[in-house]
Amino acid sequence: MKILVTGSAGFIGSELCLKLLKQGEKIIGIDNHNNYYDPEIKIARLSRFIKNKNYKHYKIDINDKKKLRNIFKIHNPDCVINLAAQAGVRYSIKNPEAYINSNILGFFNILQNCRFFKIKHLVYASSSSVYGLNSKIPFSEHDSADHPLSVYAATKRSNEILAHAYSHLFDIPTTGLRFFTVYGPWGRPDMALFKFTRSIIMNKKIEVFNFGRHTRDFTYIDDIIDGIIKVLKNPPKRKKRWNSFKSDLATSKAPWAIYNIGSNKPIKLKQYINAIEKALNKKAKIIYRKIQSGDLKDTNADISELTKKFRYKPKTSVFNGIKKFIDWYKNYYQIK
């Protein structure tokens, strides 16, 4: 297949491109290389495959309608995986406009091109943050996701709703994947594992919010990539009849689907920090803070739908995953 991957220099996007290229697929990569975090790590991620004969890279923003449409016109991809987005719950409180531009207007441009170029399957990144005020644990795709707690979460829920409209109106198969706290080698420097590891190594204090009472469904990058590829190769079909259960997933006949993709093995944030300390053989200096605006207290993915339909099974425990990240971190930054 010819697959267009947006956010191809990002954490998940680069790992996905690497895996798809190893499987012999042809990849068109798009990334705007913004400076939300250190752009150098994006260049380093790309260096692993940018010279592959089956990879073509474009440094553009999905908000650029003309350039984006031209790429679709030149390459006419079979499928699209949209991972380009402005990330970060907390940053969305400070700079909401960046999220509207990238996550809503940019996603609209992707949908329009999928429509006009008759894409066989659009897979796009959603987020566990869409569950917002939903207090039922574990989070299920059949639960309400209509009360987000941040602008970031609201844009991701908007993506799901827009995708449904395009699936219904234009028969475009679309699948949204609600990622649950993805971590691992080549991860994002703004995320907890990266920040905690760096601070502990440098003997700096780490800030732990909600007094460390958070639980998180941490999902290792390899398990995420495995799930994305399984879903990509099985686009949803238009349904002939309504399903028997009541939820927004059941009341549509459109070729549209949403899945949680997590580990279904949440742990306390304190345990997570303990695992980092053990892997580093060094204690953290912790400052406890109250919960921040926009944060969910707990996340836990019900992955039964993904398991039932695609035999998805996470393989990496959080303790092994943290060790793999720290081994990579020390090698990347040349720390003895």
N, C-alpha and C positions, 0 to 999 in steps of 0.2 A: 504493500500500500504506500501511497504518498500521504504523509501525515503532517499537517501544520501544527506546530507546538508553539504557543505564545508563552512568554516567561521562560524561554529556553536557557537563559543564563541564571535563573533562580535556583533555589535549593531543590525543589521537587522537579522542576522542569529539566534541569541539566541531568539529573539522575535518570529521568524517564527517557530523554534523548539517547543517553549512553546505552541503556538497555534495549531500546527499540533498534538502534543501529546494529547492535550485536546480533539481533534477530533478523537482520537483513532488510529492514524497512528503509524507505527514503524519507528524510526529515527536512522540512523547511522550518527553521527556527526564527522566532521574532522576540526581541527584548529591547527595551528602551534604555537599559543600563543606568537607571536613575540612581541618585546618591542618598536614598533613604538609609542605606547602610553602605559600608565600604565597597565601592565598585570593583576594587582589585580582586576580591574573592570571586566576583562574577566572571572576570576575565580568566582567572585560574580554573574555574569550573569548566568554562568553554574550551580551554586549551587541551582538555582530554580528548576532544572529538571534533573540533572545528575544522581540522584538515581531512576528515573522513570524506571520501568521494561521494558518499550518499547524504551528506549534510550541506545545507545552504543556509547561511546566517544573514539576517537583516536587523540592523540597529534602528528600529523605528518604534513609535508609540502606537498602540492600537486605537488611540484617539485621532490619529491622522487618517482620515477617511480615504483620501486620494491614494496615498502610498499603500495602505492596507488593501484596498480594492485592486491595485495594480499587482500586488503579490498573488492574490487569489487568481487574477486573470492569467498571469504568467505560468503559474504552477498547477492550477486547477486541482487542488488536493482532494483526496477521497474522504478523509476525516479531519476533524479539528479537535485539538485538546487545548482548551483555554485555561491557562494557569496564570496569565498576566493579571496582576491586581495590585492595588496599593494595600499592603498588609499592615497589621498591627491594630489591636483594639484601642490602646491608650492614645496612640498618635492620631486616631480618628476624632478624638475629642478636641485636640489642638488644631487640626488642619482638615476639617470635614470636606472642604472643596476638592482636595486631591482624591478623595474616595468617590465622590460623585463623578468626577471627570474620568477616572480610570475604571472604576468598578461598575458604573452604570452606563455612562456614555460610551466608553470603550467596549463594554460587553454588547451594547446595542449594535455597534458597528460590526462586531463578530457575527451576531445573529443575522444582520442584513446580508452579509456576504455568504453566510451559510444558506440563506434563502435563495439568493440569485444564482449561486453556483451549484445548487442542488447537492449539498454535502450529505454523505451517507450516514454520518453520525457525528454529533457534537457532544464531547465530554467536557465538563467544566468544573472548576473548583468552587465548592461551597464551603461551609464551615460549621463546626459544632456550636459556634457562638450564636447561630440562628435560634437556638432553643431558648435563649433569654430567660424569662421568668418561669419557664416550665419547670416544675419542681419534681416531676415524676422521674425516677431513676430505675433502670437505665433509660437514656433517651432513645425513643423509637421514631422512625420515619412517619409513623401514624399519629404521633403526638402533635399538638399545636406548636407552631413556630411563628406566631404572629405578634410576639411581644419582645422584640430584641432590646438589648440594653446598651448598644453602642451604634454609632453611625456605620462602622465597619460591618457589624452583624446585619444591620438594616439593608445595606447594599447587597450583601450576599443573599438575603431572602428575596430581595428584588430580582436578582438574577434568576432565581428559581421560578418566580412568577412570570417574568418575561419569557423565559424559555418555554414555559407551558403554552403561552399565547402563540408563540411561533410554531411549536409542535402541532397545536390544534389547527391553526389557520393554514399552515403551509406544509404540513406532513413531514417536518424535519425531525428525525429521531434525536432526542436530546437526553443526556443523563447527567445529573448533578451529583457530585460526591461530597458529602459533608466530612471533611477531614477533622480528625481529633488529634491535636497537639503532636505534630510530626517533628521528629528529632533524628539526629544521626550525623555521620561525617558529612562535611561540606554544608552544614546547617547555617541558619541565619544568625548573624552576630547580635541581633536585637532580642533573641529569645533566651529564656531562662538558663538552659543548659550551657549555652555559649558564655553568657555573662557571668554565671556562677563559677564556671571553670576558670575563666580568665582572672576573676577577682581573687579566688582562693589561691591560685598560683602566685599572684602578685601581692599576697598578704593584705588585700583590701577587704573591707567589710562588704557583705552582701545584704541587700534589702529584701526581706521576705514579707509579703503582704498577707492580710487576713491572719496574721500571727501563725502562719504555717499550717493553717487548718484546711487549706484547699485539698481536694483530691482531683487528680487529672488522669484521663485515659491517654497515656503517652503511647504513640504509635511509631515504630521504627521505620525508617525511610524505605528499606527493602520491601517491607510488607505493604506499604502504600503503593509502591510501583507495581508490585504483583497484582494488587487489586485494580489499579487503573487499567492495566493491559487486559486483564480478564474482561472488564466491562467494555472497553473499547471494541473488542472483537465480537461483542454480542449486543448490537443496538436494539432498543425497545421497539416493539411493533405496535401498530394501531390495534386497540382492543375491540373485539366484536360485541362484548357485553360488559355490564357493570360488575365489579367485584362485590362480594357479599358483606364485607366489613365497611365500617364508616370512617373515612378519613379523606383528606384531600388527595391522597395517592389513589384512592379507590373510585372517586367520582369523576374520572376523566377517561375517555377512550383514546386520547392522543398518544402518539408514540413518545412518551415522556416518562422519565423515571428519576427517583432520588434514592440514594443509598448512604447510610452511615459507613464510614471506613475508619475503624479504630482497632484497638486490641481487645476491648471488653474486659480488661484487667486493670482497673484504676488503682493508683496508690496515692498515699498521702504525700504532700509536698516535702514534709520532713523526711520521709523515707527516701525520696528522690535525692535530696541533699546528702543524706547519709551514704547513698550509693556513690555519689560524686566524690565525697570525702574518702571513701574506701578505695576507689579507683586511683585517686591522687595520692593516697596515704598522707593526707593532710587535713586538719580540721578547718572548718569555715568559721569566720567571725561574722555573726549574724545580728542584724538589727531588725527587730520585728515591727511591722507597721499594720495599721488597720486596712481593711479591704479597700481597693481603689474603685472608682466609678467605672462601670462598664464590665467589670470582671464577673464571671460566673463562679459561684462557690465550688461547685462540683461538676465534673463531666464524666460520663460513662456511656459508651456506645453499645446499643443493642445492634449486633452485626448479623442477626439471624437471617435477614433478607439477603444480604450479600453472600452469606455462607450457603444458604439454600439454593440460590440461583447460579452461583459461580464457583462454589466450593472454595470460597475464600477462607484461609486459615492463617492467622498471624503466627510467625515462627520465632521471633526474637523477643526474649524477655527484656524488660526494662533494664535489668542489671547488666546483662550482656551488651545491650545496646549502648549504655552509658560508657562501658569499658571501650567499645569500638570507637565511640566518638572521641574519647580522651586520647586513645592511641593515635588517632588521626590528627587531633589538635596539636599534640606534642611534635608530631612529624612535620605538620604544615608550618608551624611557627618555630621549628627547630629548637625545641625545649628539651633539655636533658632530664 
